[in-house]
Amino acid sequence: MRALPARRIATSALCATLLIGIAAPASMAADSVLPRGHSHAAAPVPGADALLAQTKTLGDIGGVLAPVTALVDAALKADNGQLPADQATKLGQAAKDAIAKVTAAAPVAPPAAVPAVPAAPPVALPAVPPLAKSAERPRALAAAADVKADALTALQTAVDSLVKAVTSGDAASVVPAATAVVTGLVNFVVATVLGGGLPAPNLPGLPALPALPTSALPTGSLPVS
């Protein structure tokens, strides 16, 4: 009589196993048909592209600031401004890699499109029309890109000089070299902020920021032949 409950338990377990074996493939097939929450294509909000580009610009600034300032900080805190050669090389290489990364990722500004001079009448040529705004913007972007590239090149040179100073044994050369690096960082940040398409600052009390230099084509009447 005691074997009967055990037999019933075994039979129930077998039935449950069979039911699971039958239901599992069906549930997996149904699950494959159901739409998944993350299967649709991502649709960013309108205007996200411009803000993402601005965020990347700010990220590039931070990516350069951290390793370069780490080099300056280590140099100024070292005994007599001197670092072991391996530490100086490591810090300098990290700074140079960060600068090179931003330099390689810098977009190439399109060449400025100059409108064609209209056909001249038989007697005299009309005045050359001023450049349209659509032509001025690419030219301004090109000027901004040139200024930023110059700032990165100068910063790279300053970093190399600082690495050389902290391993030269000459404590007097460290502060001028570190000052040149800090100045190079400031130039890089200002060039990026002014020419990187970032929003204009609106904090009360801030002085007006100067515009980046741009070259203007002369306008006026052409000489009559």
Disulfide bonds with the S-S distance in Angstrom:
none
